[in-house]
């Protein structure tokens, strides 16, 4: 027996056409799965997100990057506010899949390893994911500002395509 309102299991393998989306963009773009792990990204995204998307050996989960990678706190211009918002947005996704093993593993890992995540998770804030201006301190470039758009893939509503359009 299954709870009729519980969402279907997320796909472990995403279709090639979904994974190809970031490569069609000229701006930094990446695809996040249901647990917020980057599954595909383009070269501009890899160049921007040093320590996350730039090498194959690094952990690809966005929350682990933000809370466990010291370079993220330097890169993200308004890290305190952005990290607060990301946890609240992830909690919104998590609330739709409270028994999901992948999402639970991310939360458990961060609760064990990041005091900053613990404090924000305990606030229990829930916010819908939204776009808006994002700023990054890019080495040798200085402050780079972008307009973020997050698109939900219609055939795979747990999958997000995140695009960062440069602002003048």
KEMIFI-635182 format. One record per residue: z, x, y of N, C-alpha, C, CB in turn; residue in one letter. Coordinates in steps of 0.02 Angstrom, whole numbers, plus 50000, padded with zeros to 5 digits. Last residue first. Glycine has a CB too. Example, Ala and Ser with C-alpha at 12.3 -4.5 7.8 and 13.67 -1.06 7.14 Angstrom:
<atoms>
503545064249888503575068449947503945064550002502865070449970s 503905066049716503905061549775503905066049835504525056549776a 
</atoms>
This chain:
<atoms>
491925121952198491745126952250492365129152288491225124152299x 492355120952028492395118152095492255123652145493085114852109x 491595119951866491855123851923491835120051988491455130251930x 492135109151742491605110251790491895114151850491295103651813x 492565109351583492845111751646492275113451694493305117951635x 492845097951452492365101651492492685103351559491705097651503x 493235093651289493525095451354493025099951390494225098951346x 493145081251177492725086551206492995087651276491955084551206x 494185076551043494085076851115493615082651132494755077751152x 494505065150913494195071350934494035071051008493545072850892x 494875052950871495405057950875495155064650901495725059050806x 493715045250859494145044350917494745049150923494395037350917x 492245047550818492845051150795493365050850851492685058650774x 491245041050880491275040350807491895043550777490655043350776x 491515045251015491535038150994491615037350919490905034651017x 492555057151072491955056451032491985049550999491895062150979x 493105057151237493275055351168492615054251131493735048951165x 493215069951357492815064551328493025063451255492055066151333x 493885075351501494015075051429493665068851402494785074851414x 493575086351630493405079851602493535080251527492655077851616x 494215095351766494215094251694494025087051678494895095851663x 493595105651883493725098551872493665097351797493215093951913x 494345121351930493875117251891494075109951895493855119751817x 494515137152008494685130052006494135126151971494795127152077x 495235152851998494635148851982494855141651973494275151551917x 495845166652082495965159652067495305155952056496365156252123x 495125181752016495605178152057495675170952035495385178452130x 494385190451944494035185251982494485181652030493725180151934x 495165199451874494585202151910494175196851947494135205751862x 495815186151776495805193251793495135195351823495955197451731x 496125170651847495665174251803495675181651824494945171251807x 497165158451849497155165251878496755169651830497895168051889x 496565141951868496725147551824496705154051864496245147751764x 496755124351883496675130851915496925136351868497055131151983x 496025108451883496385113551846496245120151880496185113651770x 495945091351928495855098351947496305102851905495985099352022x 495535079751795495795081751860495695089051872496525079951867x 495905068551660495585074451689495915076251754494835073451698x 497145063551541496695062351598496415069051622497075058851656x 498015054951417497635060951436497165059151493497245063851375x 499505046051459498815046051434498465052351458498435039751458x 501155051151416500635050151466499955050151433500675055551521x 502845050751389502205049151358501715047551414502265043051308x 504315060151366503825057451413503165056451376503735062151474x 505425065651301505075059851271504595056451320505575054951246x 506215076451321506165071651376505805065251355505795074751435x 506045084551211506645080251213506625075251270507275084651220x 504935091751249504865086851194505455082051195504835090551126x 505465100351347504975095251366504905089851312504295098451379x 506345108351270506595104551329506115098951348506685109351389x 505455113751175506025109651154506255105251212506615114151129x 504605121551255504335115651220504915111051200503925117751158x 505535131351293505195127351345504915120951313504635131351380x 505875137551171506375133551208506065129151262506885138251240x 504935138951033504855138651105505385134351139504165136051122x 505135138650893504935144950926504905144851002504285146950901x 505455126250840505805132150814505685138450856505585133450743x 504585117950906505305116650913505705122750890505515110350874x 503375123050857503555124150927504295122750940503125119750973x 503465118750722503385125850739503595127250811502655128050728x 503535104750738504085108450707504055115850724504055107450631x 502265102150799502895100550834503465104650805503045092950829x 501395106550697501355109450765502015108350801500765106450805x 501785098150592501865105350585501835108850653501325108150540x 501395085650642502105087050631502235094550625502345083550568x 500015087050638500345086350703501095087950696500245079150731x 499865088050498499625093250543499965093050610498875092750552x 500435075950447500715082450429500495087950477500515084250358x 500825061150528500295066050516500585072950504499805066050575x 501685051250562501785054350496501235059450479501795048850443x 501295046450686501955049750680502075053150613502495044750692x 500075043550765500075046550698500745049950683499495051650691x 500315038950890499835035150849499815037550777499135035550880x 501125048650942501425041950930500955037550889501575038550997x 500255059150965500725059650908501015052750891501295064550924x 499675055351086499265055751025499705055650963498835062151026x 500845056051166500465049851162500025049851100500025049051225x 501175069451150501635064351123501275057651118502265063751168x 500145075151223500165076151150500615070951118500395083251132x 500565071351351499925068951325499895069651249499345072751358x 501765078451361501775071151367501125068051340501875069051440x 501285091551350501755088951299501765081351301502465091751311x 500475092251466500185092951399500635090151345500025100251385x 501425091151570500925085851560500615086151490500365086551613x 502125103051554502475096651551501985091051536502845095251618x 501095112151576501415111951510501805105451501501895118051502x 500785109451711500285108351659500615107851590499765113951660x 501985113351777501755106451780501255104951724501435105051848x 502035127051739502605122551730502385115251729503125123651785x 500755132551777500975132151707501535127151697501185138851683x 499685132851873500275128551881500585127151812500095121951917x 498745142151820499035142951887499675138951896498535140851939x 498665150551674498705143651700499085143751766499045138851648x 498875164651651498205161751663498245154951698497835161151598x 500225166251625499915169751681499255166551701499815177151664x 500395158451514500815157151572500565160651634501535159251558x 499495164551426499365157651450499775156151512499525152551395x 500045176651390499475176651436499315169751463498855179551402x 501015173251293501225175051361500645175051412501545181851361x 500935160051187500525165751209500715167451281499755164251203x 501665148651165501845154751129501465160951151501745153651056x 501215137651241501935139051237502115145651204502265133651200x 499805137851236500155136751300500875138951297500115129351320x 499555139651097499315144451147499725143851211498565143351162x 500115128251043500395134751024500175140051074500175136750952x 499255118851104499965118951121500295125551102500335113251087x 497995122151045498095122451117498835122851135497775116451150x 497715132450906498025126250930498195127051004498665124650889x 497205144250855496755140150896497075133650921496135138550858x 497745160850845497895153850831497495149450879498675152450838x 496525174150830497065170650863497135163450839496965170650937x 495405180150772496055180950739496605176650770496255188150741x 494255179050849494325174750790495015175050759493805176750739x 494515177951027494485181950966494585177450905495025187550967x 494535168651131494115174551138494075178851075494365178651194x 495365157951138494695156751111494265162951109494355151451152x 496635164951169496575158751130495885158151098496705152651175x 496565176151241497155175551199497135169151158497775175651241x 495755168651375495915174951341496575174051303495965180951393x 494815157751421495445157151384495585163251341495435150851341x 493575162251479494135159651520494795160051483493995152551541x 492775166051372492885170851427493475168651471492255171451470x 492765154351298493065160351269493215165451323492595163351216x 492045146251386492735144551369493095150651340492755138551319x 490785152651387491175152251449491915150451436490865147151496x 490425150951246490575157651274490955157151340489935161551285x 491245136151178490675140151199490905146751230490235136251249x 491955129551026491985131251097491375135451113492645135051115x 492845120250902492215123250926492305124451001491595118550912x 494135117050877493695117550819493015120550838493605110750787x 495765119150927495065120050946494655121150884494985125950996x 496935106850893496695113350874495955113750892496805114750797x 497555094550907497415098650966497265105950949498015098351013x 497525086350801498145090250810498085095150868498315093950746x 496225081250804496785076650814497445080250828496865072250754x 495315094550890495405089650837496025085450851495445093050768x 494315098351031494985098151000495005092850946495525096851054x 493045108551089493195102551050493885103351020492655101150995x 492615114651253492875115551185493025108751155493515119951185x 491875123851387491955117551349492205119151279491275113651346x 491365130051542491835130751486491955123951453492515133651511x 489615125451564490295126351589490765127451530490515120151631x 488485122351498488485128751534489175130351562487975128651590x 488345115151333488605115251402488555122251432489345112851403x 488055115651203487555112451245487745112751319487465105251223x 489175120551140488595125051149488045122151192488325126751082x 489995109151126490135114251178489555118951191490735118251158x 489265102051016489295099651085489475105051137489805094151090x 489325105850884488805108950926488875107051000488115106850901x 490255097750825490435104850835489925108450880490485108350768x 489485086250816490085086350859490275093550875490685082650824x 488515090050724488295087950791488885087650840487955081150788x 489255092650608488935098150644488735096250714488325100650606x 490805083650593490075084150587489795089650631489755077450606x 492295091750534491945087950585491195088750576492155090050656x 493415090250407492785093450426492435089050476492345094850364x 494465081850402494615088950400494005093050419494865091050330x 494755067350499494285071350460494495078650460493575070650488x 496305058450483495805062050522495355066150476496145066750574x 496525042750402496645049950402496105053450444496655052750330x 496645028350510496375031950452496535039350458495615030750445x 498185022150583497485024450586497285028150522497395029150646x 499075007650538499075014950538498355017350538499465017750477x 499034994350520498904996750588498905004350593499424993850636x 499344992150386498674990350410498534992750481498584982850408x 500055003950285500185000250346499504998550376500625004450396x 499645001950112499595005650176499775001050233498885008650186x 500005004249941500005000050000500005004450062500614995250000x 
</atoms>
